Each structure stands twice: as structure tokens, then as C-alpha cells.
């Protein structure tokens, strides 16, 4: 493979891979070095880059959901969206439609959101708070923390 090169970046499994002749890859390499340097810029005072506070108005759902790996299931996406909505609701609950709407706004189409919530319920990651309103359980938060990292409080 002499004369060929490869760059592989995995920024939390969003991944990017460039392969080809050395000159071609080198042209991208310089740009990527600048991009990575910009990503490593210090966070504003009092903030860390490791966590996204779902209650903070300056953070958005897109930044939060981007912590899900590309291998996440629809059930994981609904659980994460439910957690996001729950943290911002006055009664600490979420409705399937609210969580699904958030996902759709950010380009995630879930085939059957209600079924995803039911599967999360069977796994004891979600429980019914009142008719049509759910709450992410401690097990659900632990699962999300394993999948998404420190953006989830346990």
C-alpha cells in the first residue's frame, strides 16, 4: 500500500475516514488538523466539554442527542429524547409525542415511537407516571449513561 494513506477519526463514533493517494489524503489532513485544534479549544468558564446540561437553555437537543453512538437503536433514541423532555418538563415526565417530535426535528424518524416506549417499559427503563406520561427510571438513566457517557446524571 505504498503511496497510499489513510486518516481515521472516531469522535465518539461519528467517524470519518479518508483513504487514497498520499497527496490527496495530505490535503485533507491539514484541514482536519485545524478542525481538531478548534474542537479542542477551551470551554467557556464554568463549563466542561464532557457534559451537556439538559436543563441549560444555551444547550440544545441536537448537541445532547449527538452523544448517542451511531449504533444506537430506535429504543435508545426514544429513551434519550424522553430523558431530555423529562428534564425540561415541569412535572419531570415526558409524553411519547413530545420525545418523538424532538427526534423528528433533528432528522431522526422513528418507525413506531409508542412501541419503542413500550420496549423501554418492558426493560424497566421507563415507567408510567400517569396515563400518557412516562418517567425514565434509574435503570434507564444508568443505561443512557453507559451509552451516552457523562451527559446523563445518575
C-alpha positions in Angstrom: 0.0 0.0 0.0 3.0 2.3 -0.6 1.9 5.7 -1.9 -1.5 5.4 -0.2 -2.5 6.8 3.1 -5.5 6.8 5.5 -6.9 9.2 8.1 -9.4 7.8 10.5 -11.2 9.9 13.2 -13.7 8.5 15.6 -15.0 11.5 17.6 -17.4 9.4 19.7 -18.3 7.1 16.8 -19.5 9.7 14.4 -16.4 8.6 12.4 -14.7 9.9 9.3 -12.2 8.0 7.2 -10.3 9.3 4.2 -8.2 6.9 2.1 -6.4 7.4 -1.1 -3.1 8.6 -2.7 -0.8 10.3 -0.2 -1.2 13.8 -1.8 -5.0 13.6 -1.7 -5.1 12.5 2.0 -2.4 15.0 3.0 -4.6 17.9 1.6 -7.4 16.8 3.9 -5.0 16.1 6.8 -4.0 19.7 7.1 -7.7 20.8 7.2 -8.6 18.2 9.7 -5.7 19.2 12.0 -7.1 22.7 12.1 -10.6 21.4 12.7 -9.4 19.2 15.5 -7.4 22.1 17.1 -10.6 24.1 17.0 -12.6 21.3 18.7 -10.0 21.2 21.5 -10.4 24.9 22.2 -11.1 25.5 25.9 -14.7 25.6 27.0 -16.2 28.8 28.4 -15.6 29.4 32.1 -17.6 27.2 34.4 -18.5 24.7 31.6 -16.9 21.4 30.6 -16.9 19.8 27.2 -17.8 16.4 28.7 -21.4 17.2 29.7 -24.4 18.8 28.2 -26.8 20.1 30.8 -30.3 19.3 29.6 -31.7 22.0 31.8 -29.5 24.7 30.5 -31.2 27.0 27.9 -28.0 27.5 26.0 -27.6 23.8 25.3 -29.8 22.2 22.6 -31.3 18.9 21.9 -29.0 18.4 18.8 -25.9 18.7 21.0 -27.4 16.3 23.5 -28.5 13.6 21.1 -25.2 13.7 19.2 -23.7 11.9 22.2 -25.6 8.7 21.1 -23.4 6.4 19.1 -24.3 5.6 15.5 -25.1 2.1 16.6 -27.9 3.3 18.9 -31.3 1.7 18.4 -34.6 3.5 18.0 -35.4 2.5 21.6 -32.2 4.2 22.8 -33.1 7.3 20.8 -36.6 7.5 22.2 -35.2 6.9 25.7 -32.7 9.7 25.3 -35.3 12.0 23.8 -37.7 11.1 26.7 -35.0 11.9 29.2 -34.3 15.3 27.5 -38.0 16.2 27.5 -38.5 14.9 31.1 -35.6 17.1 32.4 -37.2 20.2 30.9 -40.8 19.5 31.9 -42.5 20.9 35.0 -43.7 17.5 36.2 -40.5 15.6 35.5 -42.2 13.4 32.9 -42.5 13.0 29.1 -45.0 12.0 26.5 -44.2 9.8 23.6 -45.3 12.5 21.1 -43.1 15.2 22.7 -40.0 12.9 22.6 -40.8 11.8 19.0 -41.3 15.4 17.9 -37.8 16.3 19.2 -36.3 13.5 17.3 -38.1 14.4 14.0 -36.9 18.0 14.4 -33.4 16.7 14.3 -33.7 14.2 11.5 -34.4 11.0 13.4 -37.5 9.2 12.1 -38.7 6.5 14.5 -40.9 3.9 12.9 -43.1 3.3 15.9 -42.4 5.6 18.8 -45.1 4.1 21.0 -43.6 0.6 20.5 -40.1 2.0 21.5 -41.5 3.3 24.7 -43.2 0.0 25.4 -40.0 -1.8 24.9 -38.2 0.5 27.2 -41.0 -0.1 29.7 -40.6 -3.9 29.4 -36.8 -3.4 30.1 -37.8 -1.3 33.2 -36.0 1.8 31.8 -39.3 3.7 31.7 -42.4 3.6 33.8 -45.9 5.1 33.6 -46.3 8.1 35.8 -49.9 8.8 34.7 -51.9 8.0 31.6 -49.8 9.1 28.6 -47.0 10.4 30.7 -43.8 8.5 31.4 -40.7 8.8 33.5 -37.2 7.5 32.8 -36.3 5.1 35.7 -33.0 4.8 37.5 -32.2 1.8 35.3 -33.0 3.9 32.2 -30.6 6.6 33.3 -27.9 4.1 34.0 -28.4 2.6 30.6 -28.2 6.0 28.9 -25.1 6.9 30.9 -23.5 3.7 29.6 -24.5 4.6 26.0 -24.0 8.4 26.1 -21.5 8.9 28.9 -21.4 11.7 31.4 -24.1 13.9 29.8 -26.6 11.7 31.8 -26.9 12.3 35.5 -27.5 9.2 37.6 
